[in-house]
Amino acid sequence: MNSASDSQEQTAVLFICLGNICRSPLAEGVFSALAEEHGVRDRFRIESAGTGAWHVGEPPDSRSTAVARQHGIELIGTARRVESEDLREFDYLIVMDRQNERDIGHLLELYGGEAALELLREYDSEAGSDLDVPDPYYGGPDGFDRVYRMVRRSCEGLLQALT
């Protein structure tokens, strides 16, 4: 006889930003590394995607890759756009800002899906009322450091909530 503890399904988490080259791949990498550190990586399907198609097929931004490497995290994969199937296949759609939230909410209205749509910083103990992870794309390296710290705190909170 199988019980839930005998065969546990993976929780599917999709991190989403605008172009899928800065924030969401960083969140994917950080969350994956944290899950590995806590010995629960096998309990999750972890991916990232963007709301736009500008960077499809490109690797993560070199500045996101650099800040991740400084913390012992390798970012893998290439940018992709959110597809309608994602809305049904993932349990959690974790967005970086309120514009992403509106865009994905619109897709959920159009295509349906049961995924929970949440802002990543809802899990950040230091967020206060500012729940957006700012897009560091047009700024300097210090913006990527700041975003890393936000993403790290948020992913720690998310992992705690999901385990």
C-alpha positions in Angstrom: 0.0 0.0 0.0 1.4 3.4 -1.0 1.0 6.4 1.2 1.8 10.0 0.5 5.1 9.7 2.3 6.1 6.7 0.2 5.8 8.5 -3.1 6.0 12.2 -2.7 5.3 14.3 -5.9 7.5 17.2 -6.7 6.4 20.7 -6.1 6.8 22.6 -9.3 8.0 26.2 -9.0 8.4 28.6 -11.9 10.2 31.9 -11.3 9.2 34.7 -13.7 10.6 38.1 -14.7 10.4 40.2 -17.9 13.1 38.7 -20.1 14.3 35.7 -18.1 18.0 36.7 -18.1 18.5 38.6 -14.8 16.1 38.1 -11.9 14.3 34.9 -12.6 17.3 32.8 -13.5 19.0 34.1 -10.4 16.0 33.1 -8.3 15.9 29.7 -10.0 19.6 29.2 -9.1 19.4 30.5 -5.6 16.3 28.4 -4.7 17.8 25.3 -6.3 21.0 25.8 -4.3 19.1 26.4 -1.0 17.0 23.3 -1.6 20.2 21.3 -2.2 21.8 22.6 1.0 18.7 21.6 3.0 18.6 18.1 1.4 15.2 18.6 -0.3 16.2 19.4 -3.9 14.6 16.2 -5.1 11.2 17.5 -3.8 11.1 20.3 -6.4 10.9 21.0 -10.1 12.5 24.4 -10.4 12.6 26.5 -13.6 12.4 30.1 -14.8 10.8 32.0 -17.7 10.1 35.5 -18.9 6.9 37.3 -19.9 8.6 38.6 -23.0 10.4 36.9 -25.9 13.3 39.3 -26.4 16.0 37.0 -25.0 14.7 33.6 -25.8 17.6 31.2 -26.2 20.1 33.5 -24.6 22.1 32.5 -21.5 21.5 34.5 -18.2 22.9 38.0 -18.1 26.7 38.0 -17.4 26.1 40.2 -14.3 23.6 37.8 -12.8 26.0 35.0 -13.6 28.8 36.8 -11.9 26.9 37.7 -8.7 25.7 34.1 -8.5 29.2 32.7 -8.9 30.4 35.0 -6.1 28.0 33.0 -3.9 28.9 29.6 -5.2 25.9 29.3 -7.5 26.0 28.4 -11.2 23.2 29.6 -13.4 22.3 27.2 -16.1 19.8 27.1 -18.9 18.7 29.6 -21.5 15.9 32.2 -21.5 12.4 31.1 -22.5 9.0 32.7 -22.5 6.1 31.6 -20.3 3.9 29.2 -22.2 0.2 28.4 -21.6 1.2 24.9 -20.5 3.2 26.4 -17.6 0.1 27.7 -16.1 -1.2 24.1 -15.6 2.1 22.3 -15.0 3.5 24.4 -12.2 2.1 24.7 -8.7 3.7 28.1 -8.0 4.2 31.0 -10.4 6.6 33.3 -8.5 6.9 36.7 -10.1 9.5 39.4 -9.5 7.3 42.5 -9.7 3.7 43.7 -9.9 3.9 44.1 -13.7 4.9 40.5 -14.1 2.0 39.7 -11.7 -0.5 41.6 -14.0 0.9 39.9 -17.1 0.7 36.4 -15.7 -2.7 37.1 -14.1 -3.9 38.0 -17.6 -2.5 34.8 -19.0 -4.2 32.8 -16.2 -7.5 34.5 -17.2 -7.0 33.6 -20.8 -5.7 30.1 -20.5 -6.7 28.9 -17.0 -4.6 27.1 -14.6 -4.5 26.2 -10.9 -1.1 27.6 -10.0 -0.6 30.0 -7.1 0.5 33.4 -8.4 2.7 35.1 -5.9 5.3 37.9 -5.7 8.7 36.6 -4.6 9.2 39.3 -2.0 6.1 38.2 -0.2 8.6 35.8 1.4 11.3 38.5 2.1 11.5 39.3 5.8 12.8 42.8 5.0 10.4 43.7 2.2 7.9 45.8 4.1 5.4 47.2 1.6 7.9 47.2 -1.3 7.3 43.8 -2.9 9.0 44.3 -6.2 12.4 42.9 -7.0 13.8 45.8 -9.2 15.1 45.0 -12.7 18.8 45.6 -12.5 19.3 45.3 -16.3 20.0 49.0 -17.0 22.0 49.6 -13.9 25.5 48.8 -12.7 26.8 45.8 -10.8 25.7 47.1 -7.4 22.1 46.7 -8.6 22.8 43.0 -9.1 24.3 42.7 -5.6 21.2 44.3 -4.1 18.9 42.0 -6.2 20.9 39.0 -5.1 20.3 39.8 -1.4 16.6 40.3 -1.9 16.3 37.1 -3.9 18.3 35.1 -1.3 16.2 36.3 1.6 13.0 35.7 -0.4 14.0 32.2 -1.5 14.9 31.3 2.0 11.4 32.3 3.1 9.8 30.5 0.2 11.7 27.3 0.8 10.8 27.4 4.5 7.1 27.9 3.5 7.1 25.0 1.1 8.9 22.5 3.3 
